[in-house]
Amino acid sequence: MSGAALEAAAPRPGHRRTGTVLIWIALALGAVAMVFPLYWMLATAIRPRSEVFQPVVSLIPQVLTLENFRNIWERHPFLTWTLNSTFIAVVAVAITVSANLLCGYVFAKFRFPGRDILFFAILGALMIPIQVILVPEFLVVSWLGLLNSPWGVILPRAAEAFGVFMVRQFMVSIPDELLEAARLDGAGEMRIFLRIVLPLSKPIIAVLVIFTFMWRWNDFAWPLVVLTDQDLFTLPLGLNLLRGEANPDWGGVMALALISLLPMLLIFLIFQRYLVQGIASTGLK
């Protein structure tokens, strides 16, 4: 191809600038669409009740107040709901992440009869909606005497198929030679897992912690089935209780929803440096 033809085929600087501007506009619109619900939640939580129920509500609160936060503290067992959610989320993260790491390591580095069939069966569980197993799961929890108990929420999902899959995909990339060298030095399997595999798996551990905490903290359907005592409710169930009142206090609902977001933001900020790396590494194999 001649030089003139190459010059004609190359994008002109003006076209490149136009494309860049359009991309930035699209990104800005997407950011606004995602951030606006959070802003509206904050604006509703800090405006007085009289302003919330006006026929036309302004985007910017005319009066700032913490009345809604005080109301949910005084009228509802907010602290109890928060402690219940924290206990369930933290214990579930510890159990689920540990189980997923061990199962993923076994599938990635050990060979045993039926390994591939069992792994594909676990992958098949990802395609089963929770609504399908809700009744059998409830019957099992009832038979174990765990109804109306935090353990009835935690234990049925002590291991996640998605987490096992992610860990397995990540740990396949760990060199087998490194593990064999440790075995030749006399290290046992558990010592290899704790001293070698886990330090190399920080990115995928961060991904599991963030995802598991988010799923457990926001879980609504299963706690709604298991928990009947309001003193055992989690924050999502408390939000639903406030929303279902005859005359909902939307300012209080938004205040409680805003507070429920803070732990997830904290977990994300702590583990964000490993999040992208863990997701990218999982997709290499």
N, C-alpha and C positions, 0 to 999 in steps of 0.2 A: 504494500500500500504506500502510495506516494506521501510526501510530506504535507502537501496541500489537503489530501484526503484525511490524514490523521488530525490536522488542525481543525478541519470542518467537523469531524466526529467528536472531538474533545468538548466537554461542557464548557460553556462560556462562564467567565467570572460572575456576571450578573445573574445567570441561572443558578449558580451555586449559592450565591447569597440569598436568592429568593427561596431556594429549597431549605436553607438553614433557618431562615426566618419562619417558614411554615412549620418546621419541626419544633422550634421553640414555642410557637403559639400553641401547637397541639399539646406539648408537654405542660405548658402553663395551664391550659384548660383542664387537662387531666388532673393536675395537682389541685386546682380549685375544687373540682368535683369531689375529690377524695377528702380534702381538708374541711370543706364547708360543713358537713354533718358534725364534725368535731367542734368547729366554731359555734354552731348553733346549739349544741349541747352545753357548751360553756356559757354562752350568752343567756340561755334559758335558766341555767342553774344559778346565775348571779343576779337575776332581775327579780323584783318583788312579784308576789302572786297576783296583785291587781294588774300589773303590766302584762303578765303572761296571758290573761284571759281577755285582753282587749280585742275588739273586732279586727283591728289591723295592728300587727306587732312589728315594731321597727327592727331592723337588722342590728342596730347598736343599742344596748340597754340605756334607758334614760336615767335610771337610778341603779347603783350597784349595792348589793346587799348579800350577806351570808345567812339570811333568814332560812333559806331552803335547806342548807346544811344543818343548821341548828334544829330545824323541825324533824328531819329524819333521825337525828341523834336522840331527840327527846321522845318521839312518838313511836319509834320502831326499834327493835333489837338490832340496830345496825352493826354494833361492835361484835355481837354474837355471830351474825351472818358472815362478817369479815373473817373472824377467827375460824369458822367452819370451812369457808372456802380456802383459807390459807392452809389449814391442816390437810384437807383433802388434796389440794394441789401439790404441796410440798412432799407429802408421803407418796403420792402417786408418781411424782417425778422420780423420786429415789428408787422406788420399786420397778417402775416401767423402764427407766433408762438402764438400770442394772440388768434386768432380764433381756432387754433388746441387745445390749452389748454382748452378753454371754451367748445368746442364740445366734446372733450375726457372726460372731467369731467362730463358732462351731461350724456353721454352714460355709464359711469362707476358707477355713484352714484345715478341716478334718474330712476324711473320707470314710463313709460308712454305708452299709446297704440301705437303699431307699432314700438317700439324702436328697437327690434331685426331685424325686416324687413328693417328698415331704415339703420341700421348699416351694414347689409349684402349688401345692395345696394351701400353703400359707399365703401365697400370692392370690390364689383364688378367693381367699377370705376378704381381700380388698374390694371385691365386686359385690359383696353381700351387704345390702343396706341394713342399718341398725334396726329399722322397723321390723325386719323379718325375724330377727333373733330376740326381739324385746320380750315377748311372752315366755319363750323357753328360758331366757336368762333370768327373768323374774321368778319363775318356778324354782330354779336352782338356788337363787339367793334366798327365797322363802324357805326351802327345805333345809338350808344351812343355818337358818335363824338369824340372818343378817339384815332383815328388813328394818327400816327406820334406824339405820346405823351408818356412820361414815364408811365403815369397812365394806358395807354393801355397795357403796359407790366406787370404792377404790379397787377391790380385789377382782371383780369380773373383767377388768381391762388392765390387768397387771402387765400384760405384754401386748404390743401392737404389731400387726402384720406389716404395716408401713415402716415402723421403726426397725424391725428385723431386716426388711429388704434394704433399707438405706445403710444400715451397719454392714451388712454382708457385701454390698457393692463397694463400700469404702475400704473394708479390710482386705478385699481381694488384691488391692494395690500394695499392701504391705509385703515386702520381699520374704519369700519362704526361707531363703538362705539365712536371714537374720534370726528367725526362730530356730532353725536347725542348729545354728552356732550356739545358741543359748542351751539347747538340749544337750549338745556335746559337752558343754561346760557343767552339766549336771543340774540345770535348773528344771524344776517341775513345771507342769502345765499352768497351774494357777500363778506361780511366780512369774512365768513368762507373760501371762496375760496382764498381771498387775504392774510389772516393772518395765515391760517393753511395749506391749500392744496399747495399753491405755494412754501412756504419754504421747504416742504417735497418733492417737485418735481424738485429740482435743477438739478439732473442728467438727467432727460428727457428733461428739458429745454435746457441744454447744447447740447444734441444730436440734438434737433430740430434746434437750432441756427446754429450749424456747417453744418448740412445737407441742411437747407434752404439757408444759405448764399452760400454754394458751388453750389447748383442748380441755384440760381439766378445769381451769378457771372459768371458762365460758360454757361448760357443759350444762345443758338444761333438761333435755328429755329424760336421761337416765336418773338423775337425782329427783326429778319430779315424780318418777314411778316409785322409787325406793323410799324417799323421805316423806313422812306425813306430819311430823311434829314441827311446828314453825320454829322452835328453838334450835332445830337441826338444819334449817334451811341454809342454802348457800346464797351468795349475792344475786345470781341470776334468778333464783326462785323468789328472793325478796323483791327484786324489781318487778317480777310478774305479779306478785301480791299487791304491790303499790299500784300497778297499772290497772289491775282488775277491780279496784275499789269503785263504789258508786259514783263518787266525785273525785277522780284522780287528781292528786297534787303533782302536776307535770313539772313544776320547778323542783320538787323533791325527787321525782323520778330521774330527772336529768342530773341532779346533784349526785345521786347514788350511782348512776351510770358513769359519771365522770370519775368518781372515786374508784370505781371498779377497774378503770383503765390504767390507773397508776402502777399497780404491781407488774402488769405486762410490759409497760414502758420501761420500768426499772430492769426487769429481766433482759429485755432486748438490749438496753444500753450496756449491761454487764457483758453480754456474750456476743455483741454485734461484730467484733473483730474476727471471730471465728465463723460467723454465719455464712457469708458468701463463699469463703474458702471451703467449708464443709459441703455445701450444696454443689459447688463446682467439682470437687474431688469425687463426690458420689456419682456424678454423671460420666466419669472418665472410662469406666468399665462397662 
